[in-house]
Structures are given as structure tokens and as C-alpha cells.
Amino acid sequence: MITKTIQITEVSVDELADKVADKLLLKIESYLKQLSKTKSDELLTRKEVAEYLKISLVTVSSWSKYGIINPIRLGNKIRFKKQDILNVLEQQSINKKRVY
């Protein structure tokens, strides 16, 4: 285990807190960017989409045909962005809210 000694001189508590907060904020922003990038880049097969949404492959094909979900063609393979699927679900839940 490596131990480091930090010596702080002529720094107020507020200045130290600001420096720590700034450094922490940069780390958090970097982590969130990396997290959102991996989520949006994930590609699913038709079977994975069907399993994820608990629908049939026929329904996945129909939704793709009618533009409800948009496929990505990679040669002869069809893939779907997971983030696009999540966006469709979110949009559907927003549209279905009832007002009493």
C-alpha cells in the first residue's frame, strides 16, 4: 500500500473546500459522460429487444416496419440502439398519462 503525505499551508478552509469540490465535480462529470456514452452505444438484436420488452419477434418486426422503433442495418444484420428503445418507452409513458 502506498501512503502519501499532503502538507497544506496558507490555505483557508473555504479555499480547500472549493478546490476539493471542483475536483470532485470534474470526476463526477467525467463519470456521467462515460456512463451515458456506454448506454447510448449499446446495440441489441431483434431477439434481445423482444426479450427486453417481453414482446414477440413478430411485434418487433411490425414496430420496425411502422417506424415505432428504428433499426440499424449493419450489413445483413439488424440492430437497435438500446437508448432509442428506452426513448420510445419514455415517450409512450408520457403520451399515456391520464388527466383526471
DSSP file (Angstrom, degrees, kcal/mol; ACC not computed):
  #  RESIDUE AA STRUCTURE BP1 BP2  ACC     N-H-->O    O-->H-N    N-H-->O    O-->H-N    TCO  KAPPA ALPHA  PHI   PSI    X-CA   Y-CA   Z-CA
    1    1 A M              0   0    0      0, 0.0     2,-0.5     0, 0.0     0, 0.0   0.000 360.0 360.0 360.0 134.0    0.0    0.0    0.0
    2    2 A I        -     0   0    0      2,-0.0     2,-0.4     0, 0.0     0, 0.0  -0.817 360.0-162.9 -96.6 129.8    1.3    3.4   -0.9
    3    3 A T        -     0   0    0     -2,-0.5     2,-0.4     2,-0.0     0, 0.0  -0.914   2.6-163.8-112.8 141.6    0.8    6.2    1.5
    4    4 A K        -     0   0    0     -2,-0.4     2,-0.5     2,-0.0    -2,-0.0  -0.942   9.6-145.2-123.6 145.1    1.1    9.9    0.7
    5    5 A T        -     0   0    0     -2,-0.4     2,-0.5     2,-0.0    -2,-0.0  -0.937  11.7-161.6-110.0 130.2    1.5   12.8    2.9
    6    6 A I        -     0   0    0     -2,-0.5     2,-0.5     2,-0.0    -2,-0.0  -0.947   0.9-162.7-113.1 128.9   -0.1   16.1    2.0
    7    7 A Q        -     0   0    0     -2,-0.5     2,-0.5     2,-0.0    -2,-0.0  -0.953   5.5-166.7-114.2 123.4    1.1   19.3    3.6
    8    8 A I        +     0   0    0     -2,-0.5     2,-0.4     3,-0.0     3,-0.1  -0.932   9.7 175.8-113.8 126.1   -1.2   22.3    3.3
    9    9 A T        +     0   0    0     -2,-0.5     3,-0.1     1,-0.1    -2,-0.0  -0.987  60.4   0.0-131.7 142.7    0.0   25.8    4.2
   10   10 A E  S    S+     0   0    0     -2,-0.4     2,-0.4     1,-0.2    -1,-0.1   0.852  89.9 127.0  53.7  44.3   -1.7   29.2    3.9
   11   11 A V        -     0   0    0     -3,-0.1    -1,-0.2     4,-0.0     2,-0.1  -0.998  54.2-132.6-129.3 129.9   -5.0   27.9    2.6
   12   12 A S     >  -     0   0    0     -2,-0.4     4,-2.3     1,-0.1     5,-0.2  -0.345  24.5-113.2 -76.0 162.8   -8.3   28.8    4.2
   13   13 A V  H  > S+     0   0    0      1,-0.2     4,-2.6     2,-0.2     5,-0.2   0.894 118.3  52.4 -61.7 -40.2  -10.8   26.1    4.9
   14   14 A D  H  > S+     0   0    0      2,-0.2     4,-2.5     1,-0.2    -1,-0.2   0.906 108.9  49.1 -64.1 -42.0  -13.2   27.6    2.3
   15   15 A E  H  > S+     0   0    0      2,-0.2     4,-2.3     1,-0.2    -2,-0.2   0.916 112.6  48.0 -63.9 -42.5  -10.5   27.6   -0.4
   16   16 A L  H  X S+     0   0    0     -4,-2.3     4,-2.5     2,-0.2    -2,-0.2   0.918 111.5  49.9 -63.2 -43.6   -9.6   24.0    0.3
   17   17 A A  H  X S+     0   0    0     -4,-2.6     4,-2.6     1,-0.2    -2,-0.2   0.899 110.7  50.5 -62.7 -40.6  -13.3   23.0    0.2
   18   18 A D  H  X S+     0   0    0     -4,-2.5     4,-2.6     2,-0.2    -1,-0.2   0.912 110.9  48.4 -63.5 -42.9  -13.7   24.8   -3.1
   19   19 A K  H  X S+     0   0    0     -4,-2.3     4,-2.3     2,-0.2    -2,-0.2   0.921 113.6  46.5 -63.9 -43.9  -10.7   23.0   -4.6
   20   20 A V  H  X S+     0   0    0     -4,-2.5     4,-2.5     2,-0.2    -2,-0.2   0.918 113.1  49.8 -64.1 -43.0  -12.0   19.7   -3.4
   21   21 A A  H  X S+     0   0    0     -4,-2.6     4,-2.6     2,-0.2    -2,-0.2   0.905 110.8  49.7 -63.2 -42.3  -15.5   20.4   -4.7
   22   22 A D  H  X S+     0   0    0     -4,-2.6     4,-2.1     2,-0.2    -1,-0.2   0.925 112.8  46.3 -62.2 -44.7  -14.2   21.5   -8.1
   23   23 A K  H  X S+     0   0    0     -4,-2.3     4,-2.0     1,-0.2    -2,-0.2   0.907 113.5  48.8 -65.0 -42.1  -12.0   18.3   -8.5
   24   24 A L  H  X S+     0   0    0     -4,-2.5     4,-2.5     1,-0.2    -1,-0.2   0.901 109.1  53.1 -64.5 -41.4  -14.9   16.1   -7.3
   25   25 A L  H  X S+     0   0    0     -4,-2.6     4,-2.7     1,-0.2     5,-0.2   0.903 108.0  50.8 -60.9 -42.5  -17.3   17.8   -9.8
   26   26 A L  H  X S+     0   0    0     -4,-2.1     4,-2.2     1,-0.2    -1,-0.2   0.912 111.1  48.5 -61.6 -42.7  -14.9   17.2  -12.7
   27   27 A K  H  X S+     0   0    0     -4,-2.0     4,-2.3     2,-0.2    -2,-0.2   0.910 112.5  48.1 -64.0 -42.5  -14.6   13.5  -11.7
   28   28 A I  H  X S+     0   0    0     -4,-2.5     4,-2.7     2,-0.2    -2,-0.2   0.921 111.5  49.5 -65.1 -44.8  -18.4   13.2  -11.5
   29   29 A E  H  X S+     0   0    0     -4,-2.7     4,-2.3     1,-0.2    -1,-0.2   0.908 111.5  49.7 -61.0 -42.0  -19.0   14.8  -14.8
   30   30 A S  H  X S+     0   0    0     -4,-2.2     4,-2.1    -5,-0.2    -1,-0.2   0.918 111.7  48.5 -62.4 -43.6  -16.4   12.6  -16.4
   31   31 A Y  H  X S+     0   0    0     -4,-2.3     4,-2.5     1,-0.2    -2,-0.2   0.916 111.4  49.3 -63.1 -44.3  -18.1    9.5  -14.9
   32   32 A L  H  X S+     0   0    0     -4,-2.7     4,-2.7     2,-0.2     5,-0.2   0.882 110.4  50.7 -65.5 -38.6  -21.6   10.6  -16.1
   33   33 A K  H  X S+     0   0    0     -4,-2.3     4,-2.1     2,-0.2    -1,-0.2   0.925 112.8  46.3 -62.9 -43.9  -20.3   11.2  -19.6
   34   34 A Q  H  X S+     0   0    0     -4,-2.1     4,-2.0     2,-0.2    -2,-0.2   0.897 113.0  50.1 -65.6 -40.2  -18.7    7.8  -19.7
   35   35 A L  H  X S+     0   0    0     -4,-2.5     4,-1.8     1,-0.2    -2,-0.2   0.925 112.5  45.5 -64.8 -45.9  -21.9    6.2  -18.3
   36   36 A S  H  X S+     0   0    0     -4,-2.7     4,-2.3     1,-0.2    -1,-0.2   0.845 110.4  55.6 -68.2 -32.7  -24.2    7.9  -20.8
   37   37 A K  H  X S+     0   0    0     -4,-2.1     4,-1.5    -5,-0.2    -1,-0.2   0.922 108.1  46.7 -65.4 -43.9  -21.9    7.0  -23.7
   38   38 A T  H  X S+     0   0    0     -4,-2.0     4,-0.6     1,-0.2    -1,-0.2   0.876 113.1  49.8 -68.4 -35.7  -21.9    3.3  -22.9
   39   39 A K  H >< S+     0   0    0     -4,-1.8     3,-0.7     1,-0.2    44,-0.4   0.927 113.1  45.0 -66.9 -44.2  -25.7    3.2  -22.5
   40   40 A S  H 3< S+     0   0    0     -4,-2.3    43,-0.3     1,-0.2    -1,-0.2   0.746 111.0  54.2 -74.6 -21.5  -26.4    5.0  -25.8
   41   41 A D  H 3< S+     0   0    0     -4,-1.5     2,-0.2    -5,-0.2    -1,-0.2   0.582  79.6 112.9 -87.5 -10.2  -23.9    2.9  -27.7
   42   42 A E    <<  -     0   0    0     -3,-0.7    40,-2.6    -4,-0.6     2,-0.4  -0.455  52.6-157.3 -70.4 128.8  -25.3   -0.5  -26.7
   43   43 A L  E     -A   81   0A   0     -2,-0.2     2,-0.3    38,-0.2    38,-0.2  -0.879   4.4-159.7-109.3 139.7  -26.8   -2.3  -29.7
   44   44 A L  E     -A   80   0A   0     36,-3.0    36,-2.3    -2,-0.4     2,-0.1  -0.885  13.4-129.1-117.3 146.8  -29.5   -5.0  -29.3
   45   45 A T     >  -     0   0    0     -2,-0.3     4,-2.3    34,-0.2     5,-0.2  -0.346  36.7-101.7 -79.3 171.5  -30.5   -7.8  -31.7
   46   46 A R  H  > S+     0   0    0     32,-0.4     4,-2.5     1,-0.2     5,-0.2   0.908 125.3  51.2 -61.1 -40.6  -34.2   -8.3  -32.5
   47   47 A K  H  > S+     0   0    0      1,-0.2     4,-2.5     2,-0.2    -1,-0.2   0.906 109.4  49.5 -63.9 -41.9  -34.3  -11.2  -30.1
   48   48 A E  H  > S+     0   0    0      2,-0.2     4,-2.7     1,-0.2    -1,-0.2   0.884 111.0  50.0 -64.7 -38.5  -32.8   -9.1  -27.3
   49   49 A V  H  X S+     0   0    0     -4,-2.3     4,-2.7     2,-0.2     5,-0.2   0.929 110.9  49.6 -63.6 -44.9  -35.3   -6.3  -27.9
   50   50 A A  H  X>S+     0   0    0     -4,-2.5     5,-2.2     1,-0.2     4,-1.0   0.917 114.5  44.3 -60.8 -44.2  -38.1   -8.9  -27.8
   51   51 A E  H  <5S+     0   0    0     -4,-2.5    -1,-0.2     3,-0.2    -2,-0.2   0.907 113.5  50.8 -67.1 -41.7  -36.8  -10.3  -24.5
   52   52 A Y  H  <5S+     0   0    0     -4,-2.7    -2,-0.2     1,-0.2    -1,-0.2   0.905 120.5  34.0 -62.5 -43.3  -36.2   -6.9  -23.0
   53   53 A L  H  <5S-     0   0    0     -4,-2.7    -1,-0.2    -5,-0.2    -2,-0.2   0.522 106.6-125.3 -90.6  -6.5  -39.7   -5.6  -23.9
   54   54 A K  T  <5 +     0   0    0     -4,-1.0     2,-0.3     1,-0.2    -3,-0.2   0.935  68.9 123.7  58.9  48.8  -41.3   -9.0  -23.3
   55   55 A I      < -     0   0    0     -5,-2.2    -1,-0.2    -6,-0.2    -2,-0.1  -0.805  64.4 -93.0-128.6 171.1  -42.9   -9.0  -26.8
   56   56 A S     >  -     0   0    0     -2,-0.3     4,-1.9     1,-0.1     5,-0.1  -0.396  29.9-114.9 -83.9 163.6  -42.7  -11.4  -29.7
   57   57 A L  H  > S+     0   0    0      1,-0.2     4,-2.3     2,-0.2     5,-0.1   0.833 118.2  58.5 -63.6 -32.3  -40.3  -11.2  -32.6
   58   58 A V  H  > S+     0   0    0      2,-0.2     4,-2.5     1,-0.2    -1,-0.2   0.902 105.0  49.5 -63.4 -41.2  -43.3  -10.5  -34.9
   59   59 A T  H  > S+     0   0    0      2,-0.2     4,-3.0     1,-0.2     5,-0.2   0.900 108.9  52.1 -65.4 -40.5  -44.1   -7.5  -32.8
   60   60 A V  H  X S+     0   0    0     -4,-1.9     4,-2.0     1,-0.2    -2,-0.2   0.928 111.7  47.2 -60.2 -44.2  -40.5   -6.2  -33.0
   61   61 A S  H  X S+     0   0    0     -4,-2.3     4,-2.5     2,-0.2    -2,-0.2   0.903 113.1  48.4 -63.7 -41.7  -40.7   -6.6  -36.8
   62   62 A S  H  X S+     0   0    0     -4,-2.5     4,-2.5     2,-0.2     6,-0.2   0.928 111.4  48.9 -64.9 -45.3  -44.1   -4.8  -37.0
   63   63 A W  H  <>S+     0   0    0     -4,-3.0     5,-2.2     1,-0.2     6,-1.3   0.865 112.7  49.2 -63.5 -34.7  -42.9   -2.0  -34.8
   64   64 A S  H ><5S+     0   0    0     -4,-2.0     3,-0.9    -5,-0.2    -1,-0.2   0.915 110.6  50.2 -67.9 -43.2  -39.8   -1.7  -37.0
   65   65 A K  H 3<5S+     0   0    0     -4,-2.5    -2,-0.2     1,-0.2    -1,-0.2   0.884 113.8  44.6 -62.1 -40.8  -41.9   -1.7  -40.2
   66   66 A Y  T 3<5S-     0   0    0     -4,-2.5    -1,-0.2    -5,-0.1    -2,-0.2   0.365 116.0-111.5 -90.3   5.4  -44.3    1.0  -38.9
   67   67 A G  T < 5S+     0   0    0     -3,-0.9    -3,-0.2     2,-0.3     3,-0.1   0.623  81.5 124.5  80.8  12.5  -41.5    3.2  -37.6
   68   68 A I  S   <S+     0   0    0     -5,-2.2     2,-0.4     1,-0.3    -4,-0.2   0.923  86.5  19.3 -70.0 -43.2  -42.2    2.8  -33.9
   69   69 A I  S    S-     0   0    0     -6,-1.3    -2,-0.3    -9,-0.2    -1,-0.3  -0.974  84.7-135.8-123.5 143.9  -38.7    1.6  -33.3
   70   70 A N        -     0   0    0     -2,-0.4    11,-0.5    -3,-0.1     2,-0.1  -0.867  15.5-148.2-107.7 120.2  -35.9    2.3  -35.8
   71   71 A P        -     0   0    0      0, 0.0     2,-0.5     0, 0.0     9,-0.2  -0.389   4.6-140.9 -80.2 160.4  -33.5   -0.5  -36.8
   72   72 A I  E     -B   79   0B   0      7,-3.4     7,-2.8    -2,-0.1     2,-0.6  -0.990  15.1-142.8-118.5 127.6  -29.8    0.0  -37.8
   73   73 A R  E     -B   78   0B   0     -2,-0.5     2,-0.5     5,-0.2     5,-0.2  -0.809  17.8-178.8 -95.6 125.7  -28.6   -2.2  -40.6
   74   74 A L  E >   -B   77   0B   0      3,-2.8     3,-1.7    -2,-0.6     2,-0.5  -0.834  69.5 -61.5-119.6  89.1  -25.0   -3.5  -40.3
   75   75 A G  T 3  S-     0   0    0     -2,-0.5     0, 0.0     1,-0.3     0, 0.0  -0.607 119.9 -17.9  68.3-119.7  -24.5   -5.4  -43.5
   76   76 A N  T 3  S+     0   0    0     -2,-0.5     2,-0.3    -3,-0.1    -1,-0.3   0.273 121.9  95.6-100.2  11.6  -27.1   -8.2  -43.3
   77   77 A K  E <   -B   74   0B   0     -3,-1.7    -3,-2.8   -32,-0.0     2,-0.5  -0.778  62.2-147.7-103.0 146.7  -27.6   -7.8  -39.6
   78   78 A I  E     +B   73   0B   0     -2,-0.3   -32,-0.4    -5,-0.2     2,-0.3  -0.954  22.2 172.5-114.1 129.7  -30.3   -5.7  -37.9
   79   79 A R  E     -B   72   0B   0     -7,-2.8    -7,-3.4    -2,-0.5     2,-0.4  -0.904  19.1-147.8-132.1 160.7  -29.6   -4.0  -34.6
   80   80 A F  E     -A   44   0A   0    -36,-2.3   -36,-3.0    -2,-0.3     2,-0.4  -0.993  23.2-118.7-129.8 136.5  -31.5   -1.5  -32.4
   81   81 A K  E  >  -A   43   0A   0    -11,-0.5     4,-1.8    -2,-0.4   -38,-0.2  -0.604  17.7-143.2 -72.5 129.5  -29.9    1.2  -30.1
   82   82 A K  H  > S+     0   0    0    -40,-2.6     4,-2.5    -2,-0.4     5,-0.2   0.890 101.2  55.7 -60.9 -38.9  -31.0    0.5  -26.6
   83   83 A Q  H  > S+     0   0    0    -44,-0.4     4,-2.3   -41,-0.4    -1,-0.2   0.872 104.8  52.8 -63.4 -36.2  -31.3    4.2  -25.9
   84   84 A D  H  > S+     0   0    0      2,-0.2     4,-2.2    -3,-0.2    -1,-0.2   0.900 109.2  49.6 -63.7 -40.3  -33.7    4.5  -28.8
   85   85 A I  H  X S+     0   0    0     -4,-1.8     4,-2.2     1,-0.2    -2,-0.2   0.927 111.7  48.2 -63.4 -45.0  -35.8    1.7  -27.3
   86   86 A L  H  X S+     0   0    0     -4,-2.5     4,-2.5     1,-0.2    -2,-0.2   0.881 110.0  52.6 -63.3 -38.3  -35.8    3.5  -23.9
   87   87 A N  H  X S+     0   0    0     -4,-2.3     4,-2.6     2,-0.2    -1,-0.2   0.896 108.2  50.7 -64.5 -40.0  -36.7    6.8  -25.5
   88   88 A V  H  X S+     0   0    0     -4,-2.2     4,-2.5     2,-0.2    -2,-0.2   0.924 111.3  48.4 -63.0 -44.2  -39.7    5.2  -27.2
   89   89 A L  H  X S+     0   0    0     -4,-2.2     4,-2.3     2,-0.2    -2,-0.2   0.919 112.2  48.8 -61.5 -43.5  -40.9    3.7  -23.9
   90   90 A E  H  X S+     0   0    0     -4,-2.5     4,-2.0     1,-0.2    -2,-0.2   0.916 111.4  49.4 -63.2 -43.4  -40.5    7.0  -22.2
   91   91 A Q  H  X S+     0   0    0     -4,-2.6     4,-2.3     1,-0.2    -1,-0.2   0.899 110.5  50.9 -63.3 -40.9  -42.4    8.8  -24.9
   92   92 A Q  H  X S+     0   0    0     -4,-2.5     4,-1.5     1,-0.2    -1,-0.2   0.901 109.5  49.8 -63.8 -40.8  -45.2    6.2  -24.7
   93   93 A S  H  < S+     0   0    0     -4,-2.3     4,-0.4     1,-0.2    -1,-0.2   0.861 111.2  49.8 -68.8 -33.1  -45.5    6.6  -21.0
   94   94 A I  H >< S+     0   0    0     -4,-2.0     3,-0.9     1,-0.2    -2,-0.2   0.909 111.7  48.1 -68.6 -41.7  -45.7   10.4  -21.4
   95   95 A N  H 3< S+     0   0    0     -4,-2.3    -2,-0.2     1,-0.2    -1,-0.2   0.758 109.5  53.7 -70.1 -24.8  -48.4   10.2  -24.0
   96   96 A K  T 3< S+     0   0    0     -4,-1.5    -1,-0.2    -5,-0.2    -2,-0.2   0.448  75.4 123.7 -93.3  -0.6  -50.5    7.7  -22.0
   97   97 A K    <   -     0   0    0     -3,-0.9     2,-0.3    -4,-0.4    -3,-0.0  -0.385  55.8-137.3 -63.8 135.6  -50.7    9.8  -18.8
   98   98 A R        -     0   0    0     -2,-0.1     2,-0.6     2,-0.0    -1,-0.1  -0.713   5.8-147.2 -96.1 144.8  -54.3   10.4  -17.8
   99   99 A V              0   0    0     -2,-0.3    -2,-0.0     1,-0.1     0, 0.0  -0.953 360.0 360.0-110.9 123.3  -55.6   13.7  -16.6
  100  100 A Y              0   0    0     -2,-0.6    -1,-0.1     0, 0.0    -2,-0.0   0.401 360.0 360.0-102.9 360.0  -58.4   13.5  -14.0
